């Protein structure tokens, strides 16, 4: 063993026993050897004499790198030496007339690497330098299996490395692939195909592994060679014979036939090809008692053939050709359906794709033939098979561990496509679909326990999916079999109802058909039982219970008045659920997302909040719910100071749950009911609000609690209306006192709601809090742009950006609800300049066009609010001058000249319209003072010609705002071409 071999072995060592320094030394040594002019000779010599696999692999990799990277600089003699040596090795011949490299006896990965070396040579030398490469090989194949195997590996490597479109190729590789394929077609493809035939015929019984390799090469090349070389009286019978007789070769032969049927060609030619194959000769072997291995091996062929026939049917126009296509399709479909149900076929999505396309062909056919109706039934059987969970995962899915979650996600994704397919089927053949679903449910109930769960879940999913695919009107009237199916489902107690998946799909299904129950009130007691007993809200699985609560709330919203006679029963049934919601055991659960359990209180609120419920009973119901909850909060708040650090989080979690419960409960009570018709109910909510506001006093800095209380205030604004006013000063003061900048966003959203709800009635309260808000925000938010560049996308910056966006909305809401006088109050006046500068910068420069538009609208409103007609008294000293000299030129002119102002964008055009309107309003309010300054100062700076300036004056003084907008856009575009973006915002 010489030094190079030792270095290579160290380089490939994976034992971990060698230190890094030694490995680096070995790598450096090998790299130095690679740079030697004689490196190719060294590698060839090692390939002849070394039996070490690591050395063989390193030498092959080095040879490939030399050819790939340094080919242009290699001498002609050395290229000849490489070509001769490599080819001799491939053909098991002596390299230098005496030494035979034993590379072809090495493992597959060495032979594959050697094939890549030869393909790299072909890339550079075929057909111009080495035109005989393939013929040279063909003459050596008589040496037997070893050389034939190497030839197949080279053809496969050529496909992998260059020809196959399954991989991304560079433009140079695409050109080389085209050159090689063209040359092979002209020169040697017929001879190669003949050799394939001879080898498979000769070795089919003695060396099936070799035949498989040859057939694999053939499969790869069929897509681009002359199809007549394969589709003939010699090859096609051989392939079918292999499929029918040879257990070991049928898969490879079927793959070749699939390549034949998949070959791209005109539909007329394709149909002739498919007819000529007479593929029906394998259909008879597909039967329920057929050999599963055999069926699996030809599953891809059958499904591919059917897809091609269907494509012909869709693309051909003549009735005769369509008839032939449909005949071929009807012939193959029974086998395809069987294969789809019993074998792995490519991927489930391809099954859905094919079936969807087939069902699509039926949409134009009415009525369907008996054969087509039968096929619809078979398709439903296929769907039923594929939407059924594997019983292996039953426990994983029930407890929903990691494996169960992955399986559930996979099935949910697949069922999205199934839903679309089923929708098509229920339109094409509604009766067949409904009968199948009915029979599936009957069969599922009777299925043995080891399959019961999956059968029932699949049948119920089909029933649910049917509901998703038909109209609400069909459900309401119980069209078809629905009048039988819906009552059957809602009254059935499945033995496996304790299973999570079964319970969930059952609840989703009966909810989907609730309009039928709405129309047939006699079923209400039965359906209520399903939601309220152990099948729904009282199910042992918390996920099912929470989902049942949410779905029950949807049912209450739909049925509402029809449920009044059942309120007592419902409330009695939910007593333990209500109590459990505010218990520590429940509050400590990590309930994420929208289904947090509070929906049960929303459902109760919707029930008892109806005016159909007598006042006395309504008061009793509400008091029974609110009083213990408020007492619980009151007790917790009184003892808050006594809580230990370990106890506090638990108690805070309970308070959160209670606030959520009351919040949800209140959603069922309208403002009219609690303020006008039944003020006693309103009083209960006011008392509750009073208690919950104490939470802000006792726990001022607990953010989750603050958020929950703020959410409740939002709710009370909608429920109590103006009668909430007495509580607002204290609430807003408490919220503002402890607000961090990131919490200010939700506070501003609350104020926006109050302003939109009460307009000027909210003036006095807003006037009190605005100075504190402005002071806090302007301390943290920049007047111009946020910093950009690396390291600026921090959470703090993102929070401030969100606060700034919300501030713009807040200022816009104030201005557009007749409250702009707030900015002028004595306490707020000090912030007026900061507000103006922020709005000015934003209206000119902000990246968000919609924010810019809002700021321009604010300025328009302020002009209308604060400025009388020309020559009137100035309400806000300096404002008119600021608008004329600063806003008009910068926003209405210079900002538009910037090329980032894109007129082709729809939002930008809307902003432009607001800017034009601002000019019109300024002219109406400021008269010639605005016009003279704008034309004499702004236009000259923008190099605007006098004639265009005169036209602008004329358009502005006219009454046609559309004409003004159109002219001003063309003016700006003309000025842009002259300026070329040289003006900047000042």
N, C-alpha and C positions, 0 to 999 in steps of 0.2 A: 504494500500500500504506500503510494508516494504522498508527498506533502499536499498536493491538490485534493486527493481523495480524502485525506484526513481533515482538511479544512472544510470540505463539503459536508462530511459527516457531522462535524461540530456545528456547522451552520444549520443543519436539519434536526439537530438534537432537541427533543421535547421532554426529556426526562427531568429537566430542572436542576440537574446535578452540576452543570457547568456554569462557571461564573460569567457575568456579562463582558468582562474584559477579554476573556478568551474568545467569546463569540464575536466580539467586535474585531479582534485580531484576525480571526478566520474570515470574516466578511471582507475586511480590507484586502486580505491576501487574494481571495476569489475575485474581487473587483479589479485588482491589478492584473490578474491573469486574463480577465475579459478584454483588457485594453491591448493585449499583445497582438501583433499582426498575424501571428500563427494560430490564433484562438480557434479557428474552424478546424484546422488539422488536429489540434489538441482534442477537441470535442469528438471528432470522428474516430480518432484513435481510442479514446476512452470507451466509446460506444461499442467498439470491436472487442475490447479486452476486459472491460470491467463488468462484473456481475452484480455490483452494488446498485440497488435501485435508486438510491439518493443521487449517486453519481450520474446514472443514466438520465434522470429527470433534470438535473442541473445542466448537463450538457445539451439536452434537447431544448430547454428554455433559453440557454445562451445562444444556441444556433438560431433559434427563432428570432431572438432580439437582434442578432447581427443582420439577418436577412431583412427584418422589418425596418430597422432604424438606419443601417449603414449600407443598404444594398447598392445605392448609387455610387458609393466610393469604393466598393469591392472590385478588384481587378477581374478581367474576363477569365483568366486562368483559374482564379479562386472560385468564381461562380460555377465554372465547368466542374471543378473538383467537388464542390458542395452538391451540385445537381447529380453527378455520377454516383457519389458516395451514398447520398440519401436514397436515390432510386435503387441502388444495389441492396441496401438494407431492407427496403420495402419488399423487394422481390426475393429475399433470402439468398442473395448471391454474394460472392467474395467482393470486399470493398477494394482491395488492392491486389486482386488476382490470387490471393492466398488466405486472407483473413475474413471469415464470415461472421458478421455481427449477429448475435443471438437475440436481438431485440424483440423479434416476433414471438419469442417464448416468454416474454415478460408479462406482468399483470396488465389488465385492461387500461389502467390510467396511464401507463407508460406508452402503450400503443396509441392511445388517443392523443397524447402529447406529440408523439412522432407524426401522427396524421396532420396535426396543426402545423408542424414544421413544413411538411410537403405542400399543404394548402397555401402557406405564406409564399413559397416558391412559385406556385401556380398563379397567385395574385400578380406577381411581377413578370412572369415569363410566358404565360399562356395567353394567346396562341402565337405571339410574334417570335419569341426566342425559343420556346420549347413546344412547338405545335404538336408533337407526337406523344405527349405525356400519357394520354389515355390509351392510345393504341399500344404504346410500349407496355403498359400494364396488362392490357388484354392478352397479349402474347405470352405472359407469364402465369396466367390464372390456371393453366393446366398443371401447375406444380402442386395444386391441392388446396385444402381448407385454410391453411395458414396465410397464404397469399390472398386468397379470396376474401378472408376476414379483413386483412389489411386494406384491400381495395374498397370494401364496404365502409370501413372506418374513414377512409379519405373522402369518399363521396359524402358521408354524413357530416364530416368536419367542414367540407366545402359549403354545404348547406348552412350549417350553424354559423360559420365565421363570415360568410359573405352573401349567400343567396337568400336565405329565409327572411321574410318580411315580419317575422315575429319579434325581431329585435330592431332597435333604432340604428339606422345606418347613416354614415356621412355621405355627402354628395360624391366624393371620390370612390367610396365603396359601392355606391349605387351604379356609377359608371362602369366600374370594374366588373360587377356582377352581370350587367347587361352584355358587356363584351364577351365574358366567358360563356354565358348561356347561348349567345348567338353563335359563337364558334363551335360549341358542343353540338348544337342543333344541326349545323351544316356538316360537321365532320364525323362525329362518333356516337351520337345518341342511339341511332338504330342498332349499332353493334353492341352497345352497352345493354340495351333492352334484350337483345337476343341472348347475351350472356346471362342476364338475370333468369330468363326462361330456362336455359339449359342447366344452370346451377340448381335452381329449385326443383326441376324435374329429376335431376341426378341424385341430389342429396336429401330429398324430402323424407325418406325413410331412415337414412343412415346418420345424418347430422342436422337435426332440426334447429339447433341453436344457430348454425351457419345460415340456414334458410331464413330464419327469423330476421337475422341481420341484413340479408340481401333484400327481403321484402320491405324492411324498414327504410332502406335506401330508396327503393323503388317508390314507396309511398310519398317520400319527400319530393321526388322529381316529377311526379305525374302532373302537378299543377302547371308546369311550364313546358313540358315536351309535347310532341304531336300525339294527341289522344288515340289516333289510329294505330299507334305502335302497341297499345295496351288493349284497346277494344277491338279484338279480332277473334277469329275462330280458334286461335291457339291459346292466347293468354287468359281470356275470360273463362273458358271451360276449366283451365287449370286452377284459377282462383276459387271458382265455385266448388271444384273437387276438393280443394284443401279445406274449405269451410265445412263441407258436408262430411268429410272422411277423417281429416287429420286433426286430432284433438289438440295437438301442441301448436299447430300452425294456423288454425282457423282465425285467431285474433288478428295476427299480422296480415292474413289474406283479406279479412273483412276491412281492415284499415286501408288497404290498397283500393278496394272497391269503393270505400267511402270517398277516397281522394278522387276516384273516377267520377262519381255522381256529383261531387262538389265542384268539379272543374268549371271555371267561369266560361260561359258561351251564350250565344243568343238563345232565347227561350224555345224557338222552334227546333233548333239543333239539340238543345238539352232534352226536350221531350222525346225526340227520336232516339237519343242515346238511352234514356231511361227505359223506353219501351224495349229496345234491343237487348238490354241486360237480362230481361226475364227473371227479375229478382224474386219473383213469386216462388221460385223453386225452394227457397229456404223457409217460406211461411209455414209450410205444413209441419215443420219441426218445432214451431212455437206452440206449445200447448201447456195446459196447466200441470201436466205431469212431465214436462220436458226437462232436459238436463240444464240445471241452473247455470253451470259454468259455460255451457254452449250458448245459452241465451245472453249471458253477460258479454261474451266475446263478440256477438253481432248486434248488441243493443245500439251502439253508436251508428252502425251502418243503416239499420232500419229507421232510426229517428232522422238521420241525415237524408236518407232517400225520401222519406215522407215530406220533409221540409222543402226539398228541391222540387218535388212534384207539386206541392202547394204553391210554391213560387211561380212555377210554370202556369198554373191555373190563373193566378192573379195577373200575370203579365201578358198572357195570350188573349187575343180578341175574338178569333173565329169560334163559332159555336162547336164545330167539330173538334178542334183542338182542346177547347175547354172540357168537352165531354170525355175525351180520351184522358185528360189530366184527372178528372174527377173519378173516372173508372179505376185508374191506377191508384189513386188515393184511397178509394173505398176498399181496394184489394189489400193495401198494406196496413190500414188503420187498426184492424183487430190485433195484429201482431204488435203494432206500436203501443197500443193501449196496454197490452199485456206486459210488454217490456217496461213501460213507464211505471206500472204498478209493482213490478217484481225485481227490477234491476236498478243499479246506479247508471244513470244516463247523463254523461257530461256534467250538467249542473241543473238544479231544479228550475232556475230562471229560464233556461232554454226550453224546458217543457211548457212553462206558462206562455212563453213567447209563441211557440208553435200552436198550442191549443187556442190562444187568443186569435191568432191569424186564421185558424180553421173556423172558429165560431164566427169571425168577421165575415167569412164568405157566405154564411147562412143568412145574414141580415137582409140580403136582397131577395132571398128565396121564401116565398110564402104560397101555399102552406109547405111545411117541411115534409119530405118523404118519410116513409116508415124507417128506411135505412138511416136517414139523418137523425131522426128522433132516437133511434137505438144508439147512435154514436154520441148524442148528447148525454144519454145515460152512462155510457162508458167513460166519458170525460168527467162526469160527476164522481164516478168511482175513483178515477185517477186523483182528482182533487182531494177526495176524502182520504185517500191513502197518504198523500203528501202533507196534509195539514195535521195528521195525527202525530202526537208526541211519541217518542220512543219510551216504552215502560222502564227502560234502564235508568232513565233520568227522573223517575217519579218522585223519589225522596228529595233529590236535589231541587226540583221545581217546587215542591211543597214547602220546604224550609227556605228556599231561594238563597242557596249559597252561591259561591262564585261560578261553579259549573252550571247550576240551575239558571242563574242570571244570563249567562252566555247563551244557553239553549233557548231561553225565552226570547232574548233579543233576536237570535237567528230566526226563530219561527215568526216573530212579529214582522220582521223585514220581509220574509217570504210571503206572509199572508197579505201584505199590501198589494202585491201583484195578483194574488188569488182573488182578492175583493173585486178588482177591476174585471177579471175574467168572469166571475160569478154574476156581476152586474150585467154583462153582455148576455150571458146564458139565460138569465131570468127574463130578459126581453125577447130573446129568440124563441125560447121554449118554456114559458112560465109554468105550464102544467107539469111537464116532466120534472122540472127543477123542484117544484113544491112536493110532488109525490116522492121523489128521491129523499128529500130532507125528512119528510114524515117517516118514511121507512127506516132511515138512518137512526132516528130517535127511538123508534120502536125496537130496532135491532140492538141499539146501544144499551137500552134498559135491560134487555134480556141477555146481554153478553156475560161471559164468565168473569169472576172477580179479578183474575189476573190481567184482564184487558179492559175491565169496566170503566176505569177512570179515563183512559185515553179515548175510548170509543165515545163515551158520553160527552167529553169535552169537545171532541171534533164535531159531533152531531149538533151540539149547542152552538158551536161557532158557525156552522153552516146556516143554522136558523137565524143567528144574529146577522151574518153577512147578507142573507136574503133580505132582511129588514133594511139594511143599508142600501140595497139595490132597487128597492121599489118605492113608489111615492107615498107620501103621508096619507093621501086620499085613499090609496089601496089598503093601507093598514087600517085606517079609520072605518072603512066599510067592510073589512074582512074579505077582500076579493079572493077568488079561488079557494084554496084549502085553508086560508088563514083563519077563517071563522072556526075551523076545527083545530088547527095547530096551536093557536095562541092560548085558548082555554086549557088545552092539554098540557102545555108547557108550564103555565103559571100554577097549575094545580098538582103537578108531579113533584114528588119528593124522591130524588135520586139517591140510591144507596151510598154513593160516593160523594155526597154533598159536602162532607167535611173537608174534602180536598180543596186546596186553595184555588187552583186553576178552574176547576169545575164551578165552584161558588162564584168566582169573578165573572166568567163568561155567561153564567146563568143570569146574574144580575144585569149585566150589560144587555143581554138579549131581551129580557122582559121590559127593561126600560125603553128599548128601541120600539117596542110595540104598544107603548102606553096610550097612544091615541085610540087604539081599539078599545081599551078599557074605559077611556074617557067617553066613548060612544056607547059602551055597554056597561053601565054602572053596576050591574049585578055582580060583576067580577071584582069590584073594589075590595070587599073584605078578603077575598082570596089573595089578591096581589099585595095588600097591606101586610098580610101574615108573612109573605115571602121576604119582605124587606125588614120586618120587625123581629122575626124569630131567628133561630140559629142558622138559617140559610143566609141571613143578611147582617143586620146590625149586631146581633148577638152571636155571630159566628166566632169560634175560638181563635181564628187567625186575625190579628190586628189589622193587616192590610185589607182583608175582606171587609171587616167591620167599618173601617174608614171609608172605603169605596162605597159601601152600602149607604153610609150616612150622606155622602155627596149625591149619589143617585136618587136617594129618597127625597132629598131637597129638590131635585129637578122634577120628580113626580109631583110633589106638593105644589110647585109652581104651575104645573100643567093642570092638575085636577082641582086645586084650590077649593072653590065653593062646594064641590061634590064631596069634600072630605069633612065638612062641618059636622055631620052626624057622628063621625068617628073620632072627634077630637079627644074625648074622654079616654077612649080605648088606646089611642096613640100615646097620649101623655102618660098614662099608666104603664104602658109597655116600655116607655123610654126613661122612667124614673131612675133606674140603676145606671143607665148610660150617662144621663145628665150628672149624676153624683160622681161617677167615675171620672168624668172629664176634668173636674177640678181637684181631683185627688193627687197626692204626691206621686203615686205610682204612675199615673198617666202623664203628669206634667214633666216628669223626668225623661220621658221617652223622646228620642231625637226624631221628631216628626217633621220632615222637610216637605217643601212643595206646597201645592194648593190644598191637598187633602190632610188637614191637620186635626180633623175631628170637630171643628167648630160648625161644620155644615148642619149638624143635627140641631143646633140652636137656631140657625137660620130657617130650617124647616119648621121648627116649632113657632118661631116668630111669624112666619108666613101664615101658619094655621090660625094662631090666636089673634093675629093683627087684622083680621078681616072684619069689616063692619057688620057682616052677617052674624058674628058672634055677639050675643047680648052683652051690654056694658058690664053688668054685674059679674058675669062669668069671665069676661075678658080681664077685668080688674083682678079677680081671684087668681086666674091663671098666671098673669104677669107678676102679681105680688108673690105668689108661691115660688116663682123662679128667681125674681130679683132680690127679694128680702134675704134669703140665706146667702146668696152670693155677696151682697153688699155687707152683710154682717161679717162674713168671713174676711173680706178686705179690711173692714174697720178694725177687727181684732188683730189682724196681722200688722196693720199700721201702728196701732197703739203699742204693740210689743216689739216694734222694730228695733228699738235701742237695746233691748235685752237679748237680741239674737247674737249667737256666737258666729264667728267666720264660717264655720261648717254648716250652720243652719240657714244663714242668709240666702245662699243660692237656691235652696229648696223652696223657701217661702216666696222669693221673688218669682220663681217659675210658676208657682200656684197663682200669684196675683196676675201674671201674664195670661194664664189660661182663663181666669175669670173675666178679665177685660175683653179677651177675644170672644168669649161666650156671650157677654152682654152686647158687644158690638154686633155680632151676628144676629142675635135675637132681635135687635132694634130694626134690622133691615125689613122686617115684615110690617112695620108701622109707618103709615104715610103721614106726611106733614099735616094734611088736612084733618086727619083723624085725631092726632094728638094735640093740635092747636085750636081747632074749630069745633068739631063735633063731640070730642071726648077729652076735654082738657085735663080731666083727672088722670088719664093715662100719661099725658105729657108731664104732669107733676111728678109722677113716679120716675120718669127718665131724668128730669131735672135734679131730683134728689140723688139719683144714681151718679149723675155727672158731678155733683157737689162732692160726693165721697171719693170718686175716682181722681178728681183733681188734687186731692190730698196726697196722692201717690207722688206727684211732682215735688211736693214739699218735703216729704219724708225720704224719698229716694231721688234727689235732684240729678244725680250724675249716672244713673243706671240707664244706658242708652236703649236697650231693648224695651224697658218699661216706658221710657219717654216716647218711643215710637208707637207703642201700643196705645198710650193715652192720647197721643196726637191723632192716631187713626180714629179713636173713639170721638174726639172733638169733631173731626171731619164728618163722621156719621151723624152726630147730633146737630150739626149745622143743617144737614138735609132733613133731619127728622123734626127738630124743634123750630126751625125757621128763625124768625126775628126774636122769638122768646129766649133764644140762647144768649142774647146780648149781655144780660147782667153777669154772665159767667166769663165772658171773653176777656175783660181787662185783667182779671186775676190770672186766668189761664195763660194769656199771651205774655204777661209779665214774668210768670214762673218759667215758661218755656224759653224766653229770651235771656233770662238771667244766667242760665248755665249752658247756653248754646255755644258749641265749638263751630268753627267755620264749616266743617263738613256736615254738621247737623242743621246749619242755617238753610240748606236747600229744602229740606222737608218743612221747615218753618215758613219759608216763602211760598211754598205750594199751598199751605194752609191759608195764608193771607190772600193768595190769588183766588182760592175758592170763596172766601168771605167777600172779597170785592165783587166777584162775578155774581154772587148770590144777592148781595144787598146794595151794591152800587154806592150812591152818596149817603145812604143810611149808616155806612161804616166809616164815614169821614172822621168823626171825632176820635174814635178808637185808633184808626190808622195814623192820625196826626200825632198821637201820643207815642206810638212805637216806632215811627219812621226814622227819627233822628238816631236812635240807638242802632237800628238796622244799618243805616247808611254809614255810621261811624265804624261799626264792626266790619262791614264788607270792604269799605275803601281803605281800611288798614291792611288788608291782606290781598286784595285783588289789584293787579297793575292797571294803570290807566290806558296802556297801549298793549303791545303784543306780549305773550308769554315767551320766556326763553325757549330756544330750540337748539337742536344738536344733540350730540352724545351726552347721556347722563341726565337729560331733562325730562324724560318720560317717567317720572317718579309718581308714586301714588299720591303724594301731597300735591303735585302740579295738576294731576288729573282731577283731584277733588276741587281745587280752586277753579279749574276750567269749567267744571260742572256748575259750581256756584255762580260763576260769571254768566253762563248761559241762562241760569234760572233768574239771575238779576235782570237781564234784558227782558225776559218775559214779565217779570214783576213790574218793571217800569212801564212796559207796554200796556199791561192790564190797568195800572193806575191811570195812565194818560187817556186810554180809550173808554174809561168808565166815569168820566166827568170828575176826576179827582186830582187833576194836575195842580190845583191850588195847594195841595199838600207840600209840593216842592217849594212853595213861597211862604210857608208858615215861618214865624220867627225862629223856631228851634231848628228848622230844616234848611233855612236860607243859606247857611254856611256851607252846605254841601252842593249848592246849585252849580257852582263852577266845575266841581269834580264830575257831576252828572253830565253837564254839557260837553266837557272835554272827552269823557268816555264815549258818549253817544256819537260825537263827531268822528273820533278815530274809528269807531266800529262801523259807522255808516260808510266810511271811505275804504277801509282796509281789511275788515274781518274776512277770514277765509270762507266762512259760512254765509252764503248769499241770503239765506232766509233770515239770519240774524241781522244782516245789513238792512234788509227790507223792513224789519220790525223797527229798527232805529230811525230810519227815514220816516216811517209812519208816525213815530213818537214826535219827531220835529214838526211834521205837518199838523198834528193835533195841538201842539204847544203854540204854533203860530195862530191857529184858529181861536184857541182859548185866551191867549195873552195879548193879542194885537187886534185893535179895532181897525176900521177901514182907514185908508190913507189920511194922514194928518190928524188922527185922533190922539188922545192922551196915551203916553207910553206907560203901560201897566207894569212892565218889568224893565227898569232902566238898563240899557246896554244890550238887551236881547235882540232888538231889531238890527242894531249895528253888527252884532255877532253873526246873525243869520245872513245878512247881506254880504259882509266882507269876508267871512270865514267859511260858513257852511256852504253858501251858494257856489263860490268858486271851487272850493276843494271837493265837495261831494258831487255837485251837479255838473262839474266840468272836468277837473283834473283827474278824478278817480275813474271817469269813463274813458279817458284817453289811454289809460294803462291797458296793455294788450291782454292782461289776465281777465279783463271784463269781456266775457265771451257771449256775444249776441246770439249764438246758435243754441245756447242753453236755455231751457224753458224758464227755470227759476230766475236766471239773470234778466230775462225779458220782463218778468213781473217786477223785479227790483227797478229796472229802467223806467217802467211805467210809473212807479211811485216817485222816482226822482223827477220825472217830467211834471207830475202832479204837484210836487213841492214847488217847482218854479212857477207854476200857474197860481198856486195859493200865495206865494210871496209877492207876485205881481199884483194880485187882487188886494192884498193887505198893505204892501209897502209902496205900491204904485211905481212911478218913474224912478224913484230913488234906487230901487232894486234894479230896474232895467238898465239905467244909465251906468251904474257901477259894474254890472255883469258884462255889459257889452264893451264898455270903455277900458275896464281893467282885466277882466278874465279873457275875453276873446283875443285881444292883441297878444297876450302872453302865450296863447295857443296858436298864434299866427293865423287867425281866422280872417279870410278876405272880407272886405267891406260889404260886398253884395250879399254874401251869405249872412252876415250880421244883420243887415237890413231885412232880409227875408225872415230871420229868426224873430225880430221885433214884430214884424207883421203877423206871423203865426201865433206868437204869444198873446198878442192883443186881440186876436180873433177868438171865436167861441168853439172851434172844432178841436177838441183835445186829441182826437185820433190823428188829425192832420199834423198837429204840433209834434206828437210822438214820432210819427213817420219821418217828418222833416229832420227832427233833432237827431234821430238815429243815423240818417245819411250824412248829416253835418259832422257828427262825431267820427264816423268812419272815414270821411274825407280828411278831417284834421289829423287822424291817426296816421294816415299815409304820409302826410307832410311832416308830422312830428317824429314818427318812428319811435314812439315811446320815450321821448326825452323829458317830458314833464313828470314831475313827481309830486306826491302829496306834501303839503307844507304845513 
